[in-house]
Amino acid sequence: PAVGIMWAASMLLLWSGGALLGAAAVGHAPACDGGVCQEGSQQEGQDGSAMLQVGAQGAPLHTQTNRSAGPEAVQQEFAAALMQMMGQTQHAKSYQDPSFCLGTVVRPLEPAQSAVLVKDGLVPQYRGWWNMPIQQSPDVLSELKKRLDPVPWRQRPWGEVPDMRAGLAKDIIPIMFEATKVSGVFEKMPKKMRSIYWMRGNGVPEELTILHYGQWFPEQKQMIVPVAPFTWAWPGGRPRNAPFGGAMHSQDSTAGLAAASPMINGGVVFSYNYSTCEGRYCRRDLPTNDDMAFAYMQTGSLGNMMQATDLGLLASVISRGAILPGILSGAFTLEEMPGSEDGSLWKRTCYWGPDRCASTEFGSYDLTKIVDEHGEPMQPHYDEFIKYMGEVPLMVWAGWADEQAKKDVADRIEAFVQKGTLPEFGSYDLTKIVDEHGETVQPHYDEFIEYMGEVPLMVWA
């Protein structure tokens, strides 16, 4: 199972173009993925942004196209940073002692930092949205998603299509907060992390996240947060002032959905190990005993608590093969910044380097609170985010079609992580209705005629 899971994670990572973990990758998304676009429909926001138009409540969305992708100079800048790191890799194989690292020391992937939680019997080996001890209320999720517009999507690796919804920023924000403020969970999470955060300056097409639907283990100073319904928001277009010229964004929902898919279907779980300040951005005016000024972040695919995802794979993806897999490592952290009030501003760093020493920074952004623990706007960041999004809608994962669909997906994930196999789904009976002479085969022929009724069949002629 471990081999299968890592293979699946690698494929998801490569397929997504690095969107899975929020590195500031750059590239060009196609204008239409064939399953969402509507030919000939174009609209530009009043602020000049490209977007996915929000239709009438309950009506499907239609994609809009009007702008080309961002400048190639952004990709060149990132490639240059990666190639600079290449000069350090000739000694990577012999590099052993991380105590001499002048950057961020990359922590072991196996066992992952969250493995101690498994060892202590606090969590199972795999923790995701499907087996959280306290689940989000299906009734609440059902009512909330009615207030948003459905987003057409055909991704169904687990046999069911994730229910994606969209709306304007001002409408999405309170819905995200209500859906994730779960009694028995919210009040046990660290007070300073109860909020909706704007990933300000993130070049990847993802805008908002919440960190208060998860589990907090104060003795181990670890917080785990699974990707779950309404915990993440992706753009349905390109905001006018998107980072890096919007090079990683698309003119419609394509890039946002591409970023969402590996996170949802990959069952991603985040772990944060808090400590006193260990980074360059941390507040130096904080008390020396503040043991939540810094957090080292790891992720696991399909909720894996024992083995973390290798962030170094992103370097190969982003450089388009210029850097071979296994050459570089990556380290992501949270560092509470000067001016932060009770966790209102964090630097979410991205460091890269050979072996276990990540000393080159690229792709970092500011994790910025836009609402407080009561769901009230925090100024000026709330208004700044609303202005930034303009008329471009946000997309959220709103769960599944119904509780049975959710159970089916949960069962398939559990079967895969436990046995390395998927239970059968999608099988059917291939049944003759005429013989080799074209004569009807009964009773199947009549059963098929009755089954179709007055519904016509279409053929390629």
Solvent accessible surface area in square Angstrom, and as a share of the most:
residue,aa,sasa,rsa
1,P,81,0.51
2,A,51,0.40
3,V,127,0.73
4,G,26,0.25
5,I,0,0.00
6,M,45,0.20
7,W,161,0.57
8,A,21,0.17
9,A,2,0.02
10,S,25,0.16
11,M,82,0.37
12,L,39,0.19
13,L,0,0.00
14,L,84,0.42
15,W,133,0.47
16,S,9,0.06
17,G,24,0.23
18,G,0,0.00
19,A,1,0.01
20,L,4,0.02
21,L,5,0.02
22,G,2,0.02
23,A,0,0.00
24,A,1,0.01
25,A,3,0.02
26,V,11,0.06
27,G,12,0.12
28,H,86,0.38
29,A,33,0.25
30,P,85,0.53
31,A,52,0.40
32,C,57,0.34
33,D,64,0.33
34,G,60,0.58
35,G,24,0.23
36,V,11,0.06
37,C,37,0.22
38,Q,85,0.38
39,E,175,0.78
40,G,75,0.72
41,S,31,0.20
42,Q,132,0.59
43,Q,66,0.29
44,E,92,0.41
45,G,5,0.04
46,Q,175,0.78
47,D,41,0.21
48,G,5,0.05
49,S,1,0.00
50,A,0,0.00
51,M,5,0.02
52,L,0,0.00
53,Q,69,0.31
54,V,46,0.26
55,G,30,0.29
56,A,76,0.59
57,Q,122,0.54
58,G,54,0.52
59,A,34,0.26
60,P,78,0.49
61,L,2,0.01
62,H,72,0.32
63,T,3,0.02
64,Q,4,0.02
65,T,35,0.20
66,N,50,0.26
67,R,97,0.35
68,S,96,0.62
69,A,35,0.27
70,G,11,0.11
71,P,71,0.45
72,E,88,0.40
73,A,63,0.49
74,V,13,0.08
75,Q,37,0.17
76,Q,119,0.53
77,E,96,0.43
78,F,3,0.01
79,A,36,0.28
80,A,62,0.48
81,A,16,0.12
82,L,0,0.00
83,M,99,0.44
84,Q,127,0.56
85,M,0,0.00
86,M,60,0.27
87,G,51,0.49
88,Q,65,0.29
89,T,20,0.12
90,Q,141,0.63
91,H,122,0.54
92,A,12,0.10
93,K,178,0.76
94,S,85,0.55
95,Y,54,0.21
96,Q,137,0.61
97,D,68,0.35
98,P,28,0.18
99,S,87,0.56
100,F,159,0.66
101,C,20,0.12
102,L,177,0.88
103,G,32,0.31
104,T,26,0.15
105,V,52,0.30
106,V,11,0.06
107,R,55,0.20
108,P,71,0.45
109,L,61,0.30
110,E,115,0.51
111,P,84,0.53
112,A,6,0.05
113,Q,25,0.11
114,S,3,0.02
115,A,11,0.08
116,V,57,0.33
117,L,0,0.00
118,V,37,0.21
119,K,175,0.74
120,D,73,0.38
121,G,65,0.62
122,L,73,0.36
123,V,10,0.06
124,P,57,0.36
125,Q,77,0.34
126,Y,11,0.04
127,R,17,0.06
128,G,1,0.01
129,W,9,0.03
130,W,20,0.07
131,N,39,0.20
132,M,6,0.03
133,P,85,0.53
134,I,66,0.34
135,Q,63,0.28
136,Q,9,0.04
137,S,48,0.31
138,P,59,0.37
139,D,107,0.55
140,V,57,0.32
141,L,22,0.11
142,S,43,0.28
143,E,100,0.45
144,L,4,0.02
145,K,25,0.11
146,K,117,0.50
147,R,122,0.45
148,L,2,0.01
149,D,7,0.04
150,P,34,0.21
151,V,9,0.05
152,P,46,0.29
153,W,28,0.10
154,R,170,0.62
155,Q,59,0.26
156,R,141,0.51
157,P,67,0.42
158,W,22,0.08
159,G,3,0.03
160,E,45,0.20
161,V,53,0.31
162,P,2,0.01
163,D,23,0.12
164,M,3,0.01
165,R,40,0.15
166,A,0,0.00
167,G,4,0.04
168,L,60,0.30
169,A,3,0.02
170,K,115,0.49
171,D,58,0.30
172,I,0,0.00
173,I,4,0.02
174,P,65,0.41
175,I,2,0.01
176,M,0,0.00
177,F,16,0.07
178,E,89,0.40
179,A,3,0.02
180,T,0,0.00
181,K,95,0.40
182,V,18,0.10
183,S,97,0.62
184,G,18,0.17
185,V,9,0.05
186,F,16,0.06
187,E,93,0.42
188,K,135,0.57
189,M,4,0.02
190,P,11,0.07
191,K,112,0.47
192,K,24,0.10
193,M,0,0.00
194,R,37,0.14
195,S,0,0.00
196,I,0,0.00
197,Y,0,0.00
198,W,10,0.04
199,M,4,0.02
200,R,79,0.29
201,G,37,0.35
202,N,4,0.02
203,G,1,0.01
204,V,1,0.00
205,P,3,0.02
206,E,2,0.01
207,E,5,0.02
208,L,0,0.00
209,T,4,0.02
210,I,1,0.01
211,L,4,0.02
212,H,0,0.00
213,Y,2,0.01
214,G,3,0.03
215,Q,33,0.15
216,W,45,0.16
217,F,22,0.09
218,P,82,0.52
219,E,158,0.71
220,Q,40,0.18
221,K,54,0.23
222,Q,4,0.02
223,M,0,0.00
224,I,0,0.00
225,V,5,0.03
226,P,1,0.00
227,V,4,0.02
228,A,2,0.01
229,P,9,0.06
230,F,1,0.00
231,T,2,0.01
232,W,25,0.09
233,A,0,0.00
234,W,1,0.00
235,P,1,0.01
236,G,0,0.00
237,G,1,0.01
238,R,17,0.06
239,P,0,0.00
240,R,147,0.54
241,N,114,0.58
242,A,6,0.05
243,P,27,0.17
244,F,62,0.26
245,G,46,0.44
246,G,0,0.00
247,A,2,0.02
248,M,26,0.12
249,H,1,0.00
250,S,4,0.02
251,Q,25,0.11
252,D,1,0.01
253,S,0,0.00
254,T,12,0.07
255,A,7,0.05
256,G,1,0.01
257,L,5,0.02
258,A,42,0.32
259,A,1,0.01
260,A,0,0.00
261,S,2,0.01
262,P,0,0.00
263,M,1,0.00
264,I,5,0.03
265,N,7,0.04
266,G,1,0.01
267,G,1,0.01
268,V,3,0.02
269,V,1,0.01
270,F,9,0.04
271,S,5,0.04
272,Y,10,0.04
273,N,36,0.18
274,Y,6,0.02
275,S,27,0.18
276,T,61,0.35
277,C,39,0.24
278,E,106,0.48
279,G,13,0.12
280,R,162,0.59
281,Y,50,0.19
282,C,2,0.01
283,R,47,0.17
284,R,168,0.61
285,D,104,0.54
286,L,31,0.15
287,P,87,0.55
288,T,133,0.77
289,N,122,0.63
290,D,33,0.17
291,D,57,0.29
292,M,24,0.11
293,A,2,0.01
294,F,7,0.03
295,A,0,0.00
296,Y,7,0.03
297,M,6,0.03
298,Q,12,0.05
299,T,5,0.03
300,G,3,0.03
301,S,7,0.04
302,L,6,0.03
303,G,0,0.00
304,N,7,0.04
305,M,1,0.01
306,M,62,0.28
307,Q,31,0.14
308,A,3,0.02
309,T,7,0.04
310,D,37,0.19
311,L,13,0.06
312,G,2,0.02
313,L,33,0.17
314,L,0,0.00
315,A,1,0.01
316,S,11,0.07
317,V,27,0.16
318,I,9,0.05
319,S,15,0.10
320,R,154,0.56
321,G,44,0.43
322,A,56,0.43
323,I,1,0.01
324,L,120,0.59
325,P,84,0.53
326,G,58,0.56
327,I,51,0.26
328,L,5,0.03
329,S,20,0.13
330,G,6,0.06
331,A,0,0.00
332,F,0,0.00
333,T,0,0.00
334,L,1,0.00
335,E,2,0.01
336,E,3,0.02
337,M,32,0.14
338,P,86,0.54
339,G,67,0.64
340,S,2,0.01
341,E,133,0.60
342,D,75,0.39
343,G,0,0.00
344,S,11,0.07
345,L,37,0.18
346,W,0,0.00
347,K,30,0.13
348,R,9,0.03
349,T,0,0.00
350,C,0,0.00
351,Y,14,0.05
352,W,1,0.00
353,G,0,0.00
354,P,12,0.08
355,D,47,0.24
356,R,85,0.31
357,C,15,0.09
358,A,0,0.00
359,S,49,0.32
360,T,21,0.12
361,E,47,0.21
362,F,22,0.09
363,G,8,0.08
364,S,28,0.18
365,Y,12,0.04
366,D,38,0.20
367,L,6,0.03
368,T,1,0.01
369,K,11,0.05
370,I,0,0.00
371,V,2,0.01
372,D,40,0.21
373,E,33,0.15
374,H,129,0.58
375,G,24,0.23
376,E,101,0.45
377,P,64,0.40
378,M,50,0.22
379,Q,103,0.46
380,P,79,0.50
381,H,48,0.21
382,Y,36,0.14
383,D,79,0.41
384,E,60,0.27
385,F,0,0.00
386,I,48,0.24
387,K,171,0.72
388,Y,31,0.12
389,M,0,0.00
390,G,31,0.30
391,E,58,0.26
392,V,0,0.00
393,P,0,0.00
394,L,0,0.00
395,M,0,0.00
396,V,0,0.00
397,W,3,0.01
398,A,2,0.02
399,G,4,0.04
400,W,18,0.06
401,A,76,0.59
402,D,83,0.43
403,E,92,0.41
404,Q,109,0.48
405,A,7,0.05
406,K,42,0.18
407,K,115,0.49
408,D,35,0.18
409,V,1,0.00
410,A,16,0.12
411,D,66,0.34
412,R,31,0.11
413,I,2,0.01
414,E,54,0.24
415,A,23,0.18
416,F,31,0.13
417,V,3,0.02
418,Q,109,0.48
419,K,150,0.64
420,G,30,0.29
421,T,81,0.47
422,L,80,0.40
423,P,56,0.35
424,E,145,0.65
425,F,71,0.30
426,G,68,0.65
427,S,74,0.48
428,Y,175,0.66
429,D,128,0.66
430,L,170,0.84
431,T,65,0.38
432,K,146,0.62
433,I,56,0.29
434,V,62,0.36
435,D,50,0.26
436,E,157,0.71
437,H,142,0.63
438,G,49,0.47
439,E,108,0.48
440,T,66,0.38
441,V,43,0.25
442,Q,94,0.42
443,P,77,0.48
444,H,69,0.31
445,Y,66,0.25
446,D,79,0.41
447,E,92,0.41
448,F,62,0.26
449,I,90,0.46
450,E,141,0.63
451,Y,167,0.63
452,M,34,0.15
453,G,54,0.52
454,E,177,0.79
455,V,99,0.57
456,P,110,0.69
457,L,119,0.59
458,M,185,0.83
459,V,131,0.75
460,W,254,0.89
461,A,131,1.02
